[in-house]
Amino acid sequence: MDITNRNLTALSYSNTPLSIYKAYDLTKMIEETRPDEVIITTPMTIDEVRCRRILETVERTAKRVRVRINYRYAPHNKKAYDLLVEGVIGGMTSIHFEWALNTGHGADYFRRWHRDKRNTGSLLIRKSTHHFNLIIFWLRSYEVAKKDPSELHLEEYEQSRKLCLKAEHEDACYRDQSVFSGGINMKDTLGVSVNCKSGAMLSYSLAAYSPSEGFWVPFNWTEGRLELDIAEKSYFAINLRPLFKAPRKIEAGGGLGRYGGGDPVLLDDLFGDGGDEDRFRRAADHIDGARSILTSMAANRFLRSEGVVVVKDVLYLKEFGLSA
């Protein structure tokens, strides 16, 4: 944060430097700042106990929680939402979602504090939450080695050296651990099958050691098929394949900034003046945050119990006056 504060001050941002609180000072931060709104990145939390505490706290205090669910804002994902709402392939029947993490990004989760699932809830929470949330966004259905080839040398990069290597004594966050060493207790290959309340079937897989990064999602509906083929930082393609008609490519547009141009829209939504109503309903609150991790938490329970898990048995949102 010292580095971030110096950068913000150098850029002449107002209200800088910002107050700094370490993780164990969270209660102190809340007491001193008395925030009216809390913005949390995805995942909102890592298990059902903590999730329940957040929901109960919001209900009790009537305060507001916003969750930064960034991938809703990417143009290609928004375009898929549009096409599905338009009914270009009829009614839903099944979906396959496959995400590939490359050897850089995937290995990153095994170098850092994420490697211990007591900190992150496993990749099913830390990473898959984003993916299940995309399914929710699209469907609006809530039940849904001797040498380490991934070795990271923080000292070779000035920013990493400042932010990570020189700060290890502050928070004991070691950014460059070997992905083959001990202390790792989460899996790098995952698969989940979900029967959605809407009637659709979802199959999902995640591999954290792929040669390239991206995802492929085919939607099988009653009148055809819609396919998203996304290679992160490279290209994306949306193909519409209606039944008994010629297939065609769909343009989604784009823009400046990360996530295909979605980041500036997200930041404006979080910190702007509100502007026009978003017909895509991308702005996320604590309920969206809870829904986005329910499937992941159910999958973790399955791994522990080896039995079919009903999402509402993990956390029943109707207790909070909401549909699951």
C-alpha positions as CSV (number, residue, x, y, z in Angstrom):
1,M,0.0,0.0,0.0
2,D,2.9,2.4,0.6
3,I,3.9,1.9,-3.1
4,T,0.3,2.4,-4.2
5,N,0.0,5.5,-2.1
6,R,3.1,7.0,-3.6
7,N,1.8,6.2,-7.1
8,L,-1.6,7.8,-6.4
9,T,0.1,10.9,-4.9
10,A,2.4,11.2,-7.9
11,L,-0.7,11.1,-10.1
12,S,-2.2,13.9,-8.1
13,Y,-5.3,11.9,-6.9
14,S,-7.4,13.6,-4.3
15,N,-7.7,12.2,-0.8
16,T,-4.3,10.6,-0.9
17,P,-2.4,9.1,0.8
18,L,-5.1,6.5,1.8
19,S,-5.2,5.1,5.3
20,I,-3.6,1.7,5.5
21,Y,-4.9,-1.2,7.5
22,K,-3.5,-4.7,7.6
23,A,-5.7,-7.8,7.4
24,Y,-5.8,-8.3,11.1
25,D,-7.0,-4.7,11.6
26,L,-10.2,-5.2,9.6
27,T,-12.4,-4.6,12.7
28,K,-10.4,-1.5,13.6
29,M,-10.8,-0.2,10.0
30,I,-14.6,-0.7,10.2
31,E,-14.8,1.0,13.6
32,E,-12.7,4.0,12.5
33,T,-14.1,4.6,9.0
34,R,-17.7,3.5,9.5
35,P,-18.3,2.8,5.8
36,D,-21.7,3.1,4.2
37,E,-20.8,0.7,1.4
38,V,-18.3,-2.1,1.1
39,I,-16.8,-3.1,-2.3
40,I,-15.5,-6.7,-2.4
41,T,-13.8,-8.5,-5.2
42,T,-14.8,-12.0,-6.3
43,P,-15.1,-14.4,-4.5
44,M,-17.0,-12.6,-1.8
45,T,-15.9,-15.1,0.8
46,I,-14.7,-18.8,0.9
47,D,-17.3,-20.9,2.7
48,E,-21.0,-21.0,3.8
49,V,-20.3,-20.0,7.4
50,R,-18.6,-16.7,6.3
51,C,-21.2,-16.2,3.6
52,R,-24.0,-16.5,6.1
53,R,-22.3,-13.9,8.3
54,I,-22.2,-11.4,5.5
55,L,-25.8,-11.9,4.5
56,E,-26.9,-11.7,8.2
57,T,-24.8,-8.5,8.7
58,V,-26.3,-6.8,5.6
59,E,-29.8,-7.7,6.8
60,R,-29.1,-6.5,10.3
61,T,-27.4,-3.2,9.5
62,A,-29.2,-2.3,6.2
63,K,-25.8,-1.3,4.8
64,R,-24.7,-2.0,1.3
65,V,-22.2,-4.4,-0.2
66,R,-21.1,-4.3,-3.8
67,V,-19.2,-7.3,-5.3
68,R,-16.7,-6.7,-8.1
69,I,-17.7,-9.4,-10.6
70,N,-15.8,-8.2,-13.6
71,Y,-16.5,-10.7,-16.3
72,R,-20.1,-9.6,-16.6
73,Y,-18.8,-6.4,-18.2
74,A,-16.7,-7.9,-21.0
75,P,-18.4,-7.2,-24.4
76,H,-18.4,-10.8,-25.7
77,N,-20.1,-12.0,-22.5
78,K,-22.7,-9.2,-22.7
79,K,-23.3,-10.1,-26.4
80,A,-23.9,-13.7,-25.5
81,Y,-26.5,-12.5,-22.9
82,D,-28.2,-10.4,-25.5
83,L,-28.4,-13.3,-28.0
84,L,-29.8,-15.6,-25.4
85,V,-32.4,-13.1,-24.3
86,E,-33.4,-12.6,-27.9
87,G,-34.1,-16.3,-28.2
88,V,-31.8,-16.9,-31.2
89,I,-31.4,-20.6,-30.3
90,G,-34.7,-21.1,-28.5
91,G,-35.0,-22.6,-25.0
92,M,-32.1,-23.9,-22.9
93,T,-31.3,-27.6,-22.6
94,S,-27.6,-27.9,-21.7
95,I,-24.3,-26.0,-21.4
96,H,-20.7,-27.1,-21.3
97,F,-18.2,-24.6,-19.8
98,E,-14.5,-25.4,-20.0
99,W,-11.9,-23.0,-18.7
100,A,-8.2,-23.3,-19.3
101,L,-5.6,-21.6,-17.1
102,N,-2.2,-21.4,-18.7
103,T,1.1,-22.5,-17.0
104,G,1.8,-18.9,-15.9
105,H,-1.6,-17.9,-14.4
106,G,-2.5,-21.4,-13.3
107,A,0.8,-22.0,-11.6
108,D,0.4,-18.6,-9.8
109,Y,-2.3,-20.0,-7.6
110,F,0.1,-22.7,-6.4
111,R,3.0,-20.3,-5.7
112,R,1.1,-18.0,-3.4
113,W,-1.1,-18.2,-0.3
114,H,-3.9,-19.7,-2.5
115,R,-2.1,-23.0,-2.4
116,D,-3.7,-23.7,1.1
117,K,-7.4,-24.0,0.6
118,R,-8.0,-22.9,4.2
119,N,-7.2,-19.4,2.8
120,T,-9.1,-19.6,-0.5
121,G,-11.6,-22.4,-0.3
122,S,-9.7,-24.0,-3.3
123,L,-9.8,-23.1,-7.0
124,L,-13.5,-24.0,-7.0
125,I,-14.0,-20.9,-4.9
126,R,-11.1,-18.7,-6.0
127,K,-11.4,-19.2,-9.7
128,S,-14.5,-21.2,-10.6
129,T,-16.7,-18.6,-8.8
130,H,-16.1,-16.3,-11.8
131,H,-17.2,-19.0,-14.2
132,F,-20.3,-20.1,-12.4
133,N,-21.2,-16.4,-12.1
134,L,-21.0,-16.1,-15.9
135,I,-23.5,-19.0,-16.2
136,I,-25.7,-17.3,-13.7
137,F,-25.4,-14.0,-15.6
138,W,-26.3,-15.7,-18.9
139,L,-29.1,-17.9,-17.6
140,R,-30.3,-16.1,-14.5
141,S,-30.7,-19.5,-13.0
142,Y,-29.2,-19.7,-9.5
143,E,-29.1,-23.5,-8.8
144,V,-27.3,-24.0,-10.9
145,A,9.8,-32.1,-10.7
146,K,13.5,-31.5,-10.4
147,K,13.1,-28.1,-12.0
148,D,9.8,-26.2,-11.7
149,P,8.9,-25.1,-15.3
150,S,6.6,-22.5,-13.8
151,E,9.3,-21.0,-11.5
152,L,8.9,-17.3,-10.9
153,H,11.8,-14.9,-10.4
154,L,10.4,-11.9,-8.6
155,E,13.8,-10.1,-8.5
156,E,13.8,-9.8,-12.3
157,Y,10.8,-7.5,-12.3
158,E,11.0,-4.1,-10.6
159,Q,7.3,-3.9,-9.7
160,S,7.2,-7.5,-8.4
161,R,10.4,-6.9,-6.4
162,K,8.8,-3.8,-4.8
163,L,5.3,-5.1,-4.2
164,C,6.1,-8.7,-3.3
165,L,9.7,-9.6,-2.6
166,K,10.5,-6.5,-0.4
167,A,7.2,-6.8,1.4
168,E,7.4,-10.4,2.5
169,H,8.3,-9.3,6.1
170,E,5.2,-7.3,6.3
171,D,2.5,-10.0,5.6
172,A,4.4,-13.3,5.2
173,C,3.0,-13.5,1.6
174,Y,5.5,-15.5,-0.4
175,R,4.7,-15.0,-4.1
176,D,7.3,-17.3,-5.6
177,Q,6.9,-20.7,-3.9
178,S,7.5,-23.9,-6.0
179,V,4.3,-25.4,-7.4
180,F,5.7,-28.8,-6.7
181,S,6.7,-28.3,-3.0
182,G,4.7,-29.3,0.1
183,G,1.9,-27.4,1.6
184,I,-0.4,-27.6,-1.4
185,N,-3.8,-29.1,-0.5
186,M,-6.1,-28.0,-3.4
187,K,-6.5,-29.8,-6.8
188,D,-5.4,-28.4,-10.1
189,T,-8.0,-30.4,-12.2
190,L,-11.7,-30.0,-11.4
191,G,-15.0,-31.1,-12.9
192,V,-18.5,-30.3,-11.8
193,S,-22.0,-31.5,-13.1
194,V,-25.0,-29.3,-12.1
195,N,-28.7,-29.8,-12.6
196,C,-30.1,-26.2,-12.8
197,K,-33.5,-25.2,-11.5
198,S,-34.4,-24.0,-15.0
199,G,-34.0,-27.6,-16.3
200,A,-30.7,-27.1,-18.0
201,M,-27.7,-29.4,-17.4
202,L,-24.3,-27.8,-16.9
203,S,-21.0,-29.6,-17.2
204,Y,-17.9,-27.6,-16.1
205,S,-14.2,-28.3,-16.0
206,L,-11.1,-26.4,-15.0
207,A,-7.4,-27.2,-15.6
208,A,-4.7,-25.0,-14.2
209,Y,-1.8,-26.1,-16.4
210,S,-2.8,-25.4,-20.0
211,P,-0.5,-24.1,-22.7
212,S,-2.9,-21.2,-23.4
213,E,-5.6,-19.4,-21.4
214,G,-9.3,-18.9,-22.2
215,F,-12.7,-20.6,-22.2
216,W,-15.1,-22.3,-24.6
217,V,-18.8,-22.4,-23.9
218,P,-21.5,-24.0,-26.1
219,F,-25.1,-23.3,-25.3
220,N,-27.4,-26.1,-26.6
221,W,-30.9,-24.8,-26.8
222,T,-34.1,-26.0,-28.5
223,E,-33.5,-24.1,-31.8
224,G,-29.8,-24.2,-32.2
225,R,-26.4,-23.7,-30.6
226,L,-24.4,-20.6,-29.5
227,E,-20.6,-21.0,-29.1
228,L,-18.2,-18.7,-27.3
229,D,-14.5,-19.3,-28.0
230,I,-12.4,-16.9,-26.0
231,A,-8.6,-16.9,-25.9
232,E,-7.5,-14.4,-23.2
233,K,-5.6,-11.4,-24.5
234,S,-5.7,-12.9,-28.0
235,Y,-9.1,-13.2,-29.7
236,F,-12.7,-14.1,-29.2
237,A,-15.3,-15.6,-31.5
238,I,-19.0,-16.0,-31.1
239,N,-20.7,-18.4,-33.5
240,L,-24.4,-18.8,-33.9
241,R,-25.6,-22.1,-35.3
242,P,-29.4,-22.2,-35.6
243,L,-31.1,-25.5,-36.5
244,F,-31.6,-26.0,-40.3
245,K,-30.0,-22.6,-41.1
246,A,-26.5,-21.4,-42.1
247,P,-24.2,-20.7,-39.1
248,R,-22.9,-17.1,-38.7
249,K,-20.3,-15.2,-36.7
250,I,-21.5,-12.6,-34.3
251,E,-19.7,-9.3,-33.7
252,A,-19.5,-8.2,-30.0
253,G,-17.5,-5.0,-30.3
254,G,-14.8,-4.1,-27.8
255,G,-13.0,-1.2,-26.2
256,L,-10.0,0.1,-24.4
257,G,-9.0,-1.4,-21.0
258,R,-8.8,-4.9,-19.5
259,Y,-11.4,-7.6,-20.0
260,G,-11.9,-6.7,-23.6
261,G,-12.9,-3.2,-22.7
262,G,-15.2,-4.1,-19.8
263,D,-13.0,-2.7,-17.1
264,P,-13.8,1.0,-17.7
265,V,-17.5,0.2,-17.7
266,L,-17.1,-1.7,-14.4
267,L,-15.1,1.1,-12.7
268,D,-17.7,3.7,-13.8
269,D,-20.5,1.5,-12.4
270,L,-18.7,1.2,-9.1
271,F,-17.4,4.7,-8.7
272,G,-19.4,6.8,-11.2
273,D,-22.6,8.7,-10.7
274,G,-24.9,5.8,-11.6
275,G,-25.8,7.0,-15.1
276,D,-28.3,5.2,-17.1
277,E,-30.0,2.0,-16.0
278,D,-28.0,-1.1,-17.1
279,R,-30.4,-3.4,-18.9
280,F,-27.9,-6.2,-18.4
281,R,-28.2,-5.9,-14.6
282,R,-24.4,-6.4,-14.2
283,A,-24.0,-4.5,-11.0
284,A,-23.6,-7.0,-8.2
285,D,-24.5,-6.9,-4.5
286,H,-24.0,-9.3,-1.6
287,I,-26.8,-11.6,-2.9
288,D,-25.0,-11.9,-6.3
289,G,-21.8,-12.6,-4.4
290,A,-23.6,-15.4,-2.4
291,R,-25.1,-16.9,-5.5
292,S,-21.8,-16.8,-7.4
293,I,-20.1,-19.0,-4.7
294,L,-23.0,-21.4,-3.9
295,T,-22.1,-23.8,-6.7
296,S,-18.5,-23.8,-5.7
297,M,-19.3,-24.4,-2.0
298,A,-21.6,-27.3,-3.0
299,A,-18.8,-28.8,-5.1
300,N,-16.4,-28.5,-2.1
301,R,-19.0,-30.3,0.1
302,F,-19.3,-33.0,-2.6
303,L,-15.5,-33.5,-2.5
304,R,-15.7,-34.0,1.3
305,S,-18.8,-36.2,1.3
306,E,-18.7,-38.0,-2.1
307,G,-22.5,-37.6,-2.4
308,V,-24.9,-35.5,-4.4
309,V,-25.3,-32.1,-2.9
310,V,-28.4,-29.9,-3.1
311,V,-27.4,-26.2,-3.2
312,K,-30.1,-25.1,-0.8
313,D,-28.7,-27.5,1.8
314,V,-25.4,-25.6,1.8
315,L,-27.0,-22.2,2.2
316,Y,-30.7,-21.5,1.8
317,L,-31.2,-18.0,0.4
318,K,-34.9,-18.0,1.1
319,E,-34.0,-17.6,4.8
320,F,-33.1,-14.1,3.7
321,G,-36.3,-13.5,1.7
322,L,-34.7,-14.3,-1.6
323,S,-35.1,-17.0,-4.2
324,A,-32.2,-19.4,-4.7
